[in-house]
Amino acid sequence: DTSGAPMYRQQVLHNEVGAWTAAINACGRMGRVDTAMKLFHTMQKFDVKPNSVTCGCLSDCLLKASPVRMTETLEVLQYMKQEGLVPGEVMYTSLMGIALTLAEKENRSVIRKDGLHVNLIDKFDDNTPSDDLVSINAATTEDTSEAIFLYTELMRCLIHDTNDDNMILRVFLLFQEMRNAGATPDVACYNLLLRACAFSGDVHKAQDVLSRMDADGIEPNRASWREALKAAMKATRSDIADVIWDAAVAHGKKKDSRPFAPKASDVELLLNVYLHELKNTSNHEVRNTLNKKIMSLYEGIVSKSEERGLHRDSLSVNDIEDNQQFMLGILRAAVSYELHGDTEEERSRARNLAVDIAGLEIFHQRKLSSRADRASKKALQLAQNWLYSYSY
């Protein structure tokens, strides 16, 4: 309590993370875990952000408590992930030791029940932040492994969008440590592996993870396929993105499998894979191939292609055609192919498609988005000129 302290002392406590960290550490050494957690929450109210040292001190006292304060430990790990803080060597080793102990204890406690049962909650969807793969509140349910939650949060803390080549190695090693400890990973754990692949652009490893899920009897969900597609985008491999998309469609057709029902955001992701590669190549042949893929994607949406899994009710043509940025990507591809296509017939097809898109209401009754670049504006102007020329 700083209410009775001189103003200059309150100022030090309110603004220096070191003072708060020292107080949390002192509470931990005295076994006052609740007070340490209260300080952790209070310092943030004073706009003092805990750093990695603060989190390390707090997690140390939480893990040494009897019983281990798992929910609070997971809260600290989630805070670290949110703030981009990576566990230090000592904290990481301590957390690994506790996770191993928990896994061994859980294995012994359930061995008479035919093995470890894990029921993680994967909450990754369009309406949920990508970090909320696991609910910390679920850690208290009877059928959930505390070790799995701890391993999962550790994996999340290690995953970051950076050029660190060792990131993906550390995540996969941790995953293997979890399996070696006897814990059985769920789809949320595999999705974290796929996210690590997405950040690093290791699309081949992403494919390996999907194969491993299939071998382990773990059914991929939309998050799984999306992370794999992101890996293909980072690697500028639209060919592998197509393989992944087709694999999702084929998997959904298997007996007892969940059908792959793509939404607008999923086809937009696939479009962005094509556009990303298009932006990074000057090869005429490759550009023509990519432009054809982009036009075919839109045509498949309109015709509700069952072969590409675009026939589901989850995907609305109206929603797609109401997305100006999406339609500009299709329009640019059509205009480009009209100018540089291989045959007269294909160029005519591209021109007709460009004219149809230029005639959509979103380009007549709405102002062009500020996100539209110069190439998009130029393509739209050209397509509208073709449209007007058809009118006379």
KELUMLUM-106191 format. One record per residue (C-alpha): residue in three letters; x, y, z. Coordinates in nm, 4 decimals, always signed. Layout:
// residues N
ROVO   rest          x          y          z
ROVO    ALA          X          Y          Z
...
//
This chain:
// residues 392
ROVO   rest          x          y          z
ROVO    ASP    +0.0000    +0.0000    +0.0000
ROVO    THR    +0.1583    +0.3323    -0.1106
ROVO    SER    -0.1240    +0.5636    -0.0018
ROVO    GLY    +0.0656    +0.6955    +0.3009
ROVO    ALA    +0.4034    +0.7245    +0.1319
ROVO    PRO    +0.5560    +1.0603    +0.0341
ROVO    MET    +0.4685    +1.1760    -0.3161
ROVO    TYR    +0.8205    +1.1212    -0.4524
ROVO    ARG    +0.8172    +0.7604    -0.3239
ROVO    GLN    +0.4777    +0.6990    -0.4847
ROVO    GLN    +0.6186    +0.8365    -0.8102
ROVO    VAL    +0.9102    +0.5911    -0.7990
ROVO    LEU    +0.6806    +0.2963    -0.7285
ROVO    HIS    +0.4283    +0.3991    -0.9901
ROVO    ASN    +0.6760    +0.4498    -1.2712
ROVO    GLU    +0.9700    +0.2157    -1.2165
ROVO    VAL    +0.9186    -0.1456    -1.3130
ROVO    GLY    +1.2233    -0.2426    -1.1063
ROVO    ALA    +1.0563    -0.1366    -0.7798
ROVO    TRP    +0.7433    -0.3372    -0.8562
ROVO    THR    +0.9516    -0.6378    -0.9601
ROVO    ALA    +1.1492    -0.6237    -0.6360
ROVO    ALA    +0.8244    -0.6117    -0.4365
ROVO    ILE    +0.6834    -0.9113    -0.6289
ROVO    ASN    +1.0071    -1.1024    -0.5751
ROVO    ALA    +1.0022    -1.0273    -0.2018
ROVO    CYS    +0.6427    -1.1490    -0.1733
ROVO    GLY    +0.7352    -1.4646    -0.3577
ROVO    ARG    +1.0237    -1.5396    -0.1224
ROVO    MET    +0.7906    -1.4989    +0.1760
ROVO    GLY    +0.5247    -1.7233    +0.0196
ROVO    ARG    +0.2761    -1.4382    -0.0212
ROVO    VAL    +0.1604    -1.5533    -0.3646
ROVO    ASP    -0.1764    -1.3722    -0.3608
ROVO    THR    -0.0036    -1.0427    -0.2803
ROVO    ALA    +0.2482    -1.0995    -0.5605
ROVO    MET    -0.0370    -1.1511    -0.8095
ROVO    LYS    -0.2152    -0.8430    -0.6775
ROVO    LEU    +0.0996    -0.6356    -0.7352
ROVO    PHE    +0.1250    -0.7781    -1.0879
ROVO    HIS    -0.2280    -0.6539    -1.1652
ROVO    THR    -0.1913    -0.3242    -0.9789
ROVO    MET    +0.1290    -0.2126    -1.1498
ROVO    GLN    -0.0456    -0.2361    -1.4866
ROVO    LYS    -0.3197    -0.0046    -1.3603
ROVO    PHE    -0.0442    +0.2531    -1.3037
ROVO    ASP    +0.0728    +0.2037    -1.6650
ROVO    VAL    +0.3816    +0.0174    -1.5523
ROVO    LYS    +0.4293    -0.2830    -1.7772
ROVO    PRO    +0.5828    -0.5950    -1.6217
ROVO    ASN    +0.8929    -0.7026    -1.8115
ROVO    SER    +1.0459    -1.0475    -1.8570
ROVO    VAL    +1.2244    -1.0219    -1.5201
ROVO    THR    +0.8967    -0.9360    -1.3457
ROVO    CYS    +0.7225    -1.2312    -1.5104
ROVO    GLY    +1.0131    -1.4590    -1.4267
ROVO    CYS    +1.0012    -1.3673    -1.0555
ROVO    LEU    +0.6243    -1.4062    -1.0422
ROVO    SER    +0.6161    -1.7388    -1.2264
ROVO    ASP    +0.8902    -1.8691    -0.9970
ROVO    CYS    +0.6807    -1.8072    -0.6868
ROVO    LEU    +0.3654    -1.9417    -0.8553
ROVO    LEU    +0.5405    -2.2638    -0.9546
ROVO    LYS    +0.6918    -2.3103    -0.6085
ROVO    ALA    +0.3535    -2.2735    -0.4386
ROVO    SER    +0.1880    -2.5853    -0.3055
ROVO    PRO    -0.0171    -2.6741    -0.4966
ROVO    VAL    +0.1241    -2.5129    -0.8111
ROVO    ARG    -0.0791    -2.2054    -0.9081
ROVO    MET    -0.1413    -2.3188    -1.2656
ROVO    THR    -0.4171    -2.0756    -1.3686
ROVO    GLU    -0.2099    -1.7749    -1.2596
ROVO    THR    +0.1026    -1.9176    -1.4273
ROVO    LEU    -0.0867    -1.9503    -1.7551
ROVO    GLU    -0.2121    -1.5933    -1.7133
ROVO    VAL    +0.1468    -1.4697    -1.6818
ROVO    LEU    +0.2507    -1.6667    -1.9905
ROVO    GLN    -0.0397    -1.5263    -2.1888
ROVO    TYR    +0.0575    -1.1741    -2.0800
ROVO    MET    +0.4136    -1.2408    -2.1997
ROVO    LYS    +0.2878    -1.3589    -2.5376
ROVO    GLN    +0.0645    -1.0530    -2.5690
ROVO    GLU    +0.3586    -0.8216    -2.4936
ROVO    GLY    +0.6073    -1.0116    -2.7091
ROVO    LEU    +0.8179    -1.1212    -2.4120
ROVO    VAL    +1.0160    -1.4452    -2.4409
ROVO    PRO    +1.0872    -1.6542    -2.1260
ROVO    GLY    +1.4470    -1.6318    -2.0056
ROVO    GLU    +1.6600    -1.9444    -1.9774
ROVO    VAL    +1.5954    -1.9894    -1.6046
ROVO    MET    +1.2197    -1.9352    -1.6363
ROVO    TYR    +1.1991    -2.1646    -1.9388
ROVO    THR    +1.3905    -2.4431    -1.7623
ROVO    SER    +1.1734    -2.4085    -1.4522
ROVO    LEU    +0.8513    -2.4231    -1.6548
ROVO    MET    +0.9767    -2.7250    -1.8492
ROVO    GLY    +1.0585    -2.9038    -1.5245
ROVO    ILE    +0.7129    -2.8385    -1.3825
ROVO    ALA    +0.5436    -2.9453    -1.7074
ROVO    LEU    +0.7407    -3.2709    -1.7081
ROVO    THR    +0.6526    -3.3389    -1.3443
ROVO    LEU    +0.2849    -3.2708    -1.4123
ROVO    ALA    +0.2858    -3.4959    -1.7188
ROVO    GLU    +0.4468    -3.7825    -1.5270
ROVO    LYS    +0.2042    -3.7366    -1.2377
ROVO    GLU    -0.0949    -3.7297    -1.4730
ROVO    ASN    +0.0276    -4.0388    -1.6551
ROVO    ARG    +0.0494    -4.2289    -1.3276
ROVO    SER    -0.2917    -4.1079    -1.2135
ROVO    VAL    -0.4744    -4.2164    -1.5283
ROVO    ILE    -0.2869    -4.5322    -1.6219
ROVO    ARG    -0.5667    -4.7392    -1.4761
ROVO    LYS    -0.8063    -4.5525    -1.7084
ROVO    ASP    -0.6440    -4.6698    -2.0337
ROVO    GLY    -0.4089    -4.3768    -2.0858
ROVO    LEU    -0.4003    -4.0014    -2.0723
ROVO    HIS    -0.7144    -3.8287    -2.1948
ROVO    VAL    -0.6743    -3.4727    -2.3188
ROVO    ASN    -0.9605    -3.2496    -2.4212
ROVO    LEU    -0.8160    -2.9154    -2.5231
ROVO    ILE    -1.0412    -2.6377    -2.6469
ROVO    ASP    -0.9299    -2.4915    -2.9780
ROVO    LYS    -1.0975    -2.1519    -3.0098
ROVO    PHE    -0.9254    -2.0291    -3.3240
ROVO    ASP    -1.1751    -1.8875    -3.5727
ROVO    ASP    -1.2498    -1.5657    -3.7569
ROVO    ASN    -1.4044    -1.4007    -3.4497
ROVO    THR    -1.1355    -1.5004    -3.2037
ROVO    PRO    -0.7880    -1.3456    -3.1781
ROVO    SER    -0.5298    -1.5906    -3.3105
ROVO    ASP    -0.3584    -1.6048    -2.9705
ROVO    ASP    -0.6678    -1.7385    -2.7934
ROVO    LEU    -0.6105    -2.0988    -2.8935
ROVO    VAL    -0.6496    -2.2222    -2.5390
ROVO    SER    -0.8773    -2.1029    -2.2628
ROVO    ILE    -0.6898    -2.0797    -1.9338
ROVO    ASN    -1.0163    -2.1177    -1.7459
ROVO    ALA    -1.0525    -2.4647    -1.8955
ROVO    ALA    -0.7363    -2.5728    -1.7127
ROVO    THR    -0.9449    -2.6490    -1.4076
ROVO    THR    -1.1751    -2.8983    -1.5789
ROVO    GLU    -1.1402    -3.2569    -1.4692
ROVO    ASP    -1.0629    -3.4037    -1.8130
ROVO    THR    -0.7942    -3.1531    -1.9128
ROVO    SER    -0.4222    -3.2038    -1.8656
ROVO    GLU    -0.2500    -2.9194    -1.6815
ROVO    ALA    +0.0771    -3.0308    -1.8412
ROVO    ILE    -0.0719    -2.9857    -2.1883
ROVO    PHE    -0.1859    -2.6340    -2.1031
ROVO    LEU    +0.1573    -2.5435    -1.9697
ROVO    TYR    +0.3391    -2.6915    -2.2698
ROVO    THR    +0.0947    -2.5170    -2.5045
ROVO    GLU    +0.1449    -2.1761    -2.3429
ROVO    LEU    +0.5219    -2.2260    -2.3589
ROVO    MET    +0.4944    -2.3010    -2.7296
ROVO    ARG    +0.2865    -1.9881    -2.7798
ROVO    CYS    +0.5494    -1.7775    -2.6032
ROVO    LEU    +0.8220    -1.9124    -2.8313
ROVO    ILE    +0.6308    -1.8352    -3.1534
ROVO    HIS    +0.6899    -1.4904    -3.2972
ROVO    ASP    +0.7002    -1.3307    -3.6418
ROVO    THR    +1.0702    -1.2723    -3.6824
ROVO    ASN    +1.3695    -1.3793    -3.8882
ROVO    ASP    +1.4958    -1.5934    -3.6007
ROVO    ASP    +1.5866    -1.9228    -3.7701
ROVO    ASN    +1.5925    -2.1035    -3.4362
ROVO    MET    +1.2305    -2.0199    -3.3476
ROVO    ILE    +1.0716    -2.3073    -3.5370
ROVO    LEU    +1.3391    -2.5498    -3.4105
ROVO    ARG    +1.2697    -2.4564    -3.0471
ROVO    VAL    +0.8927    -2.4947    -3.0949
ROVO    PHE    +0.9238    -2.8394    -3.2540
ROVO    LEU    +1.1725    -2.9532    -2.9899
ROVO    LEU    +0.9304    -2.8437    -2.7175
ROVO    PHE    +0.6491    -3.0316    -2.8913
ROVO    GLN    +0.8668    -3.3440    -2.8973
ROVO    GLU    +0.9525    -3.2968    -2.5284
ROVO    MET    +0.5793    -3.2871    -2.4564
ROVO    ARG    +0.5232    -3.6133    -2.6421
ROVO    ASN    +0.8216    -3.7764    -2.4757
ROVO    ALA    +0.6733    -3.6820    -2.1373
ROVO    GLY    +0.3658    -3.8871    -2.2244
ROVO    ALA    +0.1239    -3.5997    -2.2903
ROVO    THR    -0.1067    -3.6447    -2.5901
ROVO    PRO    -0.1304    -3.3321    -2.8092
ROVO    ASP    -0.4617    -3.2094    -2.9409
ROVO    VAL    -0.5468    -3.0085    -3.2543
ROVO    ALA    -0.4610    -2.6815    -3.0742
ROVO    CYS    -0.1029    -2.8025    -3.0197
ROVO    TYR    -0.0658    -2.9030    -3.3842
ROVO    ASN    -0.2064    -2.5678    -3.4919
ROVO    LEU    +0.0702    -2.3977    -3.2966
ROVO    LEU    +0.3254    -2.6008    -3.4918
ROVO    LEU    +0.1551    -2.4864    -3.8113
ROVO    ARG    +0.1646    -2.1254    -3.6915
ROVO    ALA    +0.5384    -2.1551    -3.6325
ROVO    CYS    +0.5669    -2.2856    -3.9901
ROVO    ALA    +0.3574    -1.9902    -4.1124
ROVO    PHE    +0.5821    -1.7340    -3.9425
ROVO    SER    +0.8995    -1.9005    -4.0693
ROVO    GLY    +0.7645    -1.9769    -4.4175
ROVO    ASP    +0.8565    -2.3456    -4.3876
ROVO    VAL    +0.5768    -2.4796    -4.6056
ROVO    HIS    +0.7272    -2.8287    -4.6350
ROVO    LYS    +0.7315    -2.8679    -4.2596
ROVO    ALA    +0.3704    -2.7455    -4.2534
ROVO    GLN    +0.2797    -3.0259    -4.4926
ROVO    ASP    +0.4634    -3.2707    -4.2652
ROVO    VAL    +0.2568    -3.1506    -3.9682
ROVO    LEU    -0.0681    -3.2047    -4.1608
ROVO    SER    +0.0479    -3.5569    -4.2514
ROVO    ARG    +0.1386    -3.6236    -3.8897
ROVO    MET    -0.2057    -3.5074    -3.7760
ROVO    ASP    -0.3628    -3.7518    -4.0187
ROVO    ALA    -0.1393    -4.0353    -3.8925
ROVO    ASP    -0.2241    -3.9510    -3.5299
ROVO    GLY    -0.5977    -3.9390    -3.6002
ROVO    ILE    -0.6205    -3.5634    -3.5308
ROVO    GLU    -0.8680    -3.3912    -3.7607
ROVO    PRO    -0.7489    -3.0547    -3.8939
ROVO    ASN    -0.9885    -2.7620    -3.8591
ROVO    ARG    -1.0111    -2.4328    -4.0490
ROVO    ALA    -0.7319    -2.2882    -3.8385
ROVO    SER    -0.5032    -2.5746    -3.9420
ROVO    TRP    -0.5584    -2.5197    -4.3127
ROVO    ARG    -0.5288    -2.1413    -4.2799
ROVO    GLU    -0.1927    -2.1608    -4.1011
ROVO    ALA    -0.0635    -2.3990    -4.3687
ROVO    LEU    -0.1783    -2.1564    -4.6398
ROVO    LYS    -0.0004    -1.8716    -4.4611
ROVO    ALA    +0.3190    -2.0777    -4.4664
ROVO    ALA    +0.2773    -2.1158    -4.8441
ROVO    MET    +0.2242    -1.7396    -4.8795
ROVO    LYS    +0.5386    -1.6577    -4.6794
ROVO    ALA    +0.7319    -1.9029    -4.8968
ROVO    THR    +0.5744    -1.7566    -5.2162
ROVO    ARG    +0.4614    -2.1057    -5.3174
ROVO    SER    +0.1170    -2.0798    -5.4700
ROVO    ASP    +0.1606    -2.4299    -5.6153
ROVO    ILE    +0.1819    -2.5777    -5.2665
ROVO    ALA    -0.1051    -2.3535    -5.1518
ROVO    ASP    -0.3190    -2.5198    -5.4194
ROVO    VAL    -0.2103    -2.8634    -5.2938
ROVO    ILE    -0.3044    -2.7654    -4.9367
ROVO    TRP    -0.6424    -2.6247    -5.0453
ROVO    ASP    -0.7217    -2.9375    -5.2484
ROVO    ALA    -0.6143    -3.1538    -4.9528
ROVO    ALA    -0.8604    -2.9655    -4.7301
ROVO    VAL    -1.1410    -3.0260    -4.9797
ROVO    ALA    -1.0499    -3.3952    -5.0178
ROVO    HIS    -1.0228    -3.4440    -4.6403
ROVO    GLY    -1.3697    -3.2969    -4.5942
ROVO    LYS    -1.5118    -3.5592    -4.8294
ROVO    LYS    -1.3837    -3.8490    -4.6207
ROVO    LYS    -1.6300    -4.0520    -4.4224
ROVO    ASP    -1.6805    -3.9200    -4.0664
ROVO    SER    -1.4702    -3.6104    -4.1436
ROVO    ARG    -1.5853    -3.2553    -4.0959
ROVO    PRO    -1.6621    -3.0995    -4.4388
ROVO    PHE    -1.4303    -2.8174    -4.5413
ROVO    ALA    -1.6622    -2.5166    -4.5607
ROVO    PRO    -1.4499    -2.2147    -4.6621
ROVO    LYS    -1.5647    -1.8656    -4.5764
ROVO    ALA    -1.4913    -1.5403    -4.7589
ROVO    SER    -1.1809    -1.4867    -4.5447
ROVO    ASP    -1.0434    -1.8260    -4.6542
ROVO    VAL    -1.0712    -1.7599    -5.0285
ROVO    GLU    -0.9299    -1.4128    -4.9632
ROVO    LEU    -0.6295    -1.5788    -4.8007
ROVO    LEU    -0.5830    -1.8053    -5.1038
ROVO    LEU    -0.6113    -1.4998    -5.3316
ROVO    ASN    -0.3468    -1.3228    -5.1232
ROVO    VAL    -0.1122    -1.6204    -5.1704
ROVO    TYR    -0.1415    -1.5714    -5.5486
ROVO    LEU    -0.1065    -1.1922    -5.5243
ROVO    HIS    +0.1975    -1.2198    -5.2959
ROVO    GLU    +0.3788    -1.4431    -5.5438
ROVO    LEU    +0.2682    -1.2216    -5.8334
ROVO    LYS    +0.4234    -0.9223    -5.6583
ROVO    ASN    +0.7521    -1.1072    -5.6158
ROVO    THR    +0.8090    -1.2338    -5.9699
ROVO    SER    +0.8799    -1.0679    -6.3034
ROVO    ASN    +0.8729    -1.3921    -6.5007
ROVO    HIS    +0.6166    -1.3549    -6.7806
ROVO    GLU    +0.5108    -1.7206    -6.7794
ROVO    VAL    +0.4727    -1.7340    -6.4021
ROVO    ARG    +0.2730    -1.4111    -6.3979
ROVO    ASN    +0.0355    -1.5391    -6.6654
ROVO    THR    -0.0130    -1.8648    -6.4724
ROVO    LEU    -0.0887    -1.6743    -6.1524
ROVO    ASN    -0.3305    -1.4378    -6.3270
ROVO    LYS    -0.5159    -1.7387    -6.4690
ROVO    LYS    -0.5347    -1.8925    -6.1202
ROVO    ILE    -0.6794    -1.5703    -5.9817
ROVO    MET    -0.9466    -1.5483    -6.2528
ROVO    SER    -1.0312    -1.9176    -6.2101
ROVO    LEU    -1.0718    -1.8711    -5.8347
ROVO    TYR    -1.3349    -1.6016    -5.8856
ROVO    GLU    -1.5087    -1.7963    -6.1619
ROVO    GLY    -1.5161    -2.1003    -5.9311
ROVO    ILE    -1.6821    -1.8925    -5.6585
ROVO    VAL    -1.9466    -1.7627    -5.8985
ROVO    SER    -2.0162    -2.1082    -6.0459
ROVO    LYS    -1.9989    -2.2702    -5.6983
ROVO    SER    -1.7330    -2.5205    -5.8035
ROVO    GLU    -1.7739    -2.8404    -5.6024
ROVO    GLU    -1.4322    -2.9622    -5.7154
ROVO    ARG    -1.2652    -2.6714    -5.5343
ROVO    GLY    -1.5017    -2.6807    -5.2376
ROVO    LEU    -1.6582    -2.3454    -5.3280
ROVO    HIS    -2.0175    -2.4698    -5.3318
ROVO    ARG    -2.0871    -2.4527    -4.9577
ROVO    ASP    -2.3427    -2.2148    -4.8064
ROVO    SER    -2.0610    -2.0733    -4.5900
ROVO    LEU    -1.9381    -1.8849    -4.8970
ROVO    SER    -2.1586    -1.6096    -5.0379
ROVO    VAL    -2.0959    -1.4638    -5.3847
ROVO    ASN    -2.2591    -1.1392    -5.2680
ROVO    ASP    -2.0126    -1.1089    -4.9783
ROVO    ILE    -1.7220    -1.1628    -5.2164
ROVO    GLU    -1.8489    -0.9106    -5.4721
ROVO    ASP    -1.9117    -0.6600    -5.1943
ROVO    ASN    -1.5425    -0.6736    -5.0979
ROVO    GLN    -1.3795    -0.3985    -5.3026
ROVO    GLN    -1.0224    -0.4972    -5.2201
ROVO    PHE    -1.0855    -0.8605    -5.3173
ROVO    MET    -1.2507    -0.7662    -5.6452
ROVO    LEU    -0.9704    -0.5237    -5.7317
ROVO    GLY    -0.7266    -0.8152    -5.7039
ROVO    ILE    -0.9350    -1.0154    -5.9509
ROVO    LEU    -0.9746    -0.7132    -6.1780
ROVO    ARG    -0.5985    -0.6462    -6.1927
ROVO    ALA    -0.5376    -1.0090    -6.2894
ROVO    ALA    -0.8022    -0.9974    -6.5651
ROVO    VAL    -0.6720    -0.6692    -6.7118
ROVO    SER    -0.3135    -0.7930    -6.7000
ROVO    TYR    -0.4059    -1.1161    -6.8743
ROVO    GLU    -0.6051    -0.9296    -7.1403
ROVO    LEU    -0.2890    -0.7371    -7.2221
ROVO    HIS    -0.0367    -1.0234    -7.1958
ROVO    GLY    -0.2359    -1.3457    -7.2334
ROVO    ASP    -0.1243    -1.6401    -7.4464
ROVO    THR    -0.4142    -1.6690    -7.6928
ROVO    GLU    -0.6780    -1.4414    -7.8400
ROVO    GLU    -0.9544    -1.6546    -7.6903
ROVO    GLU    -0.8074    -1.6340    -7.3401
ROVO    ARG    -0.7466    -1.2596    -7.3701
ROVO    SER    -1.1098    -1.2123    -7.4771
ROVO    ARG    -1.2252    -1.4150    -7.1767
ROVO    ALA    -1.0120    -1.1976    -6.9462
ROVO    ARG    -1.1469    -0.8762    -7.1030
ROVO    ASN    -1.5081    -0.9883    -7.0566
ROVO    LEU    -1.4377    -1.0751    -6.6941
ROVO    ALA    -1.2745    -0.7358    -6.6345
ROVO    VAL    -1.5759    -0.5587    -6.7885
ROVO    ASP    -1.8183    -0.7578    -6.5703
ROVO    ILE    -1.6245    -0.6631    -6.2567
ROVO    ALA    -1.5952    -0.2966    -6.3592
ROVO    GLY    -1.9755    -0.2912    -6.3882
ROVO    LEU    -2.0331    -0.4026    -6.0280
ROVO    GLU    -2.2155    -0.1620    -5.7964
ROVO    ILE    -1.9182    -0.1355    -5.5600
ROVO    PHE    -1.7272    +0.0524    -5.8296
ROVO    HIS    -2.0158    +0.2786    -5.9285
ROVO    GLN    -2.2022    +0.3603    -5.6105
ROVO    ARG    -1.9063    +0.3664    -5.3736
ROVO    LYS    -1.5918    +0.5671    -5.3479
ROVO    LEU    -1.2766    +0.3727    -5.4279
ROVO    SER    -1.1060    +0.2516    -5.1122
ROVO    SER    -0.8048    +0.4518    -4.9923
ROVO    ARG    -0.6205    +0.1183    -4.9845
ROVO    ALA    -0.6402    +0.0932    -5.3639
ROVO    ASP    -0.2943    +0.1368    -5.5155
ROVO    ARG    -0.2024    +0.3052    -5.8414
ROVO    ALA    -0.2049    -0.0236    -6.0388
ROVO    SER    -0.5579    -0.1011    -5.9171
ROVO    LYS    -0.6863    +0.2432    -6.0121
ROVO    LYS    -0.5268    +0.2158    -6.3556
ROVO    ALA    -0.6765    -0.1336    -6.4119
ROVO    LEU    -1.0218    -0.0129    -6.3060
ROVO    GLN    -1.0035    +0.2882    -6.5384
ROVO    LEU    -0.9040    +0.0690    -6.8315
ROVO    ALA    -1.1792    -0.1855    -6.7605
ROVO    GLN    -1.4385    +0.0915    -6.7303
ROVO    ASN    -1.3248    +0.2314    -7.0677
ROVO    TRP    -1.3859    -0.1124    -7.2187
ROVO    LEU    -1.7265    -0.1219    -7.0498
ROVO    TYR    -1.8252    +0.2184    -7.1898
ROVO    SER    -1.7019    +0.1217    -7.5368
ROVO    TYR    -1.9362    -0.1819    -7.5260
ROVO    SER    -2.2278    +0.0529    -7.4517
ROVO    TYR    -2.1970    +0.2323    -7.7832
//
